[in-house]
Amino acid sequence: MNTLYKIAVVLIMLFFRLAANGQTEAVAKLDTTDITIGDQIKLHLSFSGPKDIEIAWPQITDTIVSDVEVIDRTGIDTIPGDNNNLYTQNLTITSFDSGYYAIPPFRFNYRVKGDTVLHFAETSPLLLGVHTVEVDTTKAFKDIKMPIAAPYTFREALPWILLGLGIILIAYLIFYYLKKKKQDEPVFKARKPKLPPHQIAFDALENLRFKKLWQNGKVKEYHTELTDILRTYISEKFGVHALEMTTEEIVESLEPTPVNEQALAKIKETFVLADLVKFAKAQPLPVENDLSLNNAIDFVKETMHITLGPVQIPENEKKPEESDKDKTVEEVDSSKENNEVEQK
């Protein structure tokens, strides 16, 4: 009885194995079986089997057989069907030696779920013929063609461009150095320090004297340039906007400073005479023209040693918006109310 039971189990297992083998198929196929040395062709691998089996794909290295190399390969694609799945992979192969090469079968191992037995399916062997290039010996030999020149890119030219610019720069520096040395000049000139306001004013007044403007009938130009020199000096020295002020505003802005009354009187006399020349077309005497220049020089001499920060502009000279900025909101509102009452 036991013997019959064992025989029945073996037969059942054999049946399932045959049934499983009948449902699987492994195929290997070449695009062509004859190629020329160096040609690349596709080797197509496929395996078809039930959906519930586990497959172990054959391990293929970079060389299938001697002198047949694998250049590239795709991934394993799965194409589902109604009952079976189709698994495919494409290999790109080539050979650089002539002859005939037998490609052995590829073995696919698989296991059916619920069965501990390992099954396999193999592809059919393939034959690949690799041929050399046919040479017609009856024809004359031809010269070997030289390699085709690749286009010259900017990236390749960039180092040479930079080298050329560097050589030009070095040549210019050498030329500049030799030129300065020949002229007995320093290669690098030190930056001149900024002159103090009184020195600039003295130089400008002395230059004005040498121009002899009023001696040549240019009285208005003379007084205009003279007052411009003084306005610039006062702006730089005392920090007031003398270039935009009238004569009275300039004198009032200097009253809070340590400038003595005699210097203020001289500067006022110079500005008043200039205003008469520019706006009233007055014609001063020669001595008055010289006196204006001397008064300006005396004013600069008497104030050149005064040191102080920017002068505070008097309240009556501030613009309305500047005066309001110094007040609080309450003070501004109070002043507006007082103005309204006075108007009523």
Secondary structure, 3 states (H helix, E strand, C coil): CHHHHHHHHHHHHHHHHHHHHHHCEEEEEECCCEEECCCEEEEEEEEEEECCEEEECCCCCCEEECCEEEEEECCCEEEECCCEEEEEEEEEEECCCCEEEEECCCEEEEEECCCCCEEEEECCCEEEEEECCCCCCCCCCCCCCCCCCCCCCHHHHHHHHHHHHHHHHHHHHHHHHHHHHHCCCCCCCCCCCCCCHHHHHHHHHHHHHHHCCHHHCCHHHHHHHHHHHHHHHHHHHHCCCHHHCCHHHHHHHHCCCCCCHHHHHHHHHHHHHHHHHHHCCCCCCHHHHHHHHHHHHHHHHHHCCCCCCCCCCCHHHCCHHHHHHCCCHHHHHHHHHHHHHHHC
